[in-house]
């Protein structure tokens, strides 16, 4: 079943798995400029 990005089958599974590390690294990247000046 194709998703909104047009992935299906194995590609859909790979896209889902790839989304997890994307957000794991994106959240600290976006929060670091906010947290760093406060901690100084």
C-alpha positions in Angstrom: 0.0 0.0 0.0 1.7 3.3 -1.0 2.1 6.0 1.5 1.9 9.8 0.9 5.5 9.8 -0.4 4.9 6.9 -2.8 6.9 4.3 -1.0 5.6 0.7 -0.9 6.8 -2.6 0.4 10.4 -2.7 1.6 10.9 1.0 0.8 8.0 1.9 3.2 9.7 -0.1 6.0 13.0 1.5 5.3 11.4 4.9 5.4 9.7 4.2 8.7 13.0 2.9 10.2 14.9 5.9 8.9 12.4 8.3 10.4 13.4 7.2 14.0 17.1 8.3 13.9 16.1 11.4 11.9 14.0 12.6 14.9 16.5 11.3 17.5 19.1 13.6 16.0 16.8 16.4 14.9 15.5 17.2 18.4 18.9 17.7 20.1 20.1 19.7 17.1 17.2 22.1 17.4 17.3 22.3 21.2 21.1 22.8 21.6 21.1 26.6 20.6 18.3 27.1 23.2 19.9 25.1 26.0 23.5 26.2 25.5 23.1 29.9 26.3 21.0 29.2 29.3 23.6 26.8 30.8 26.4 29.4 30.6 
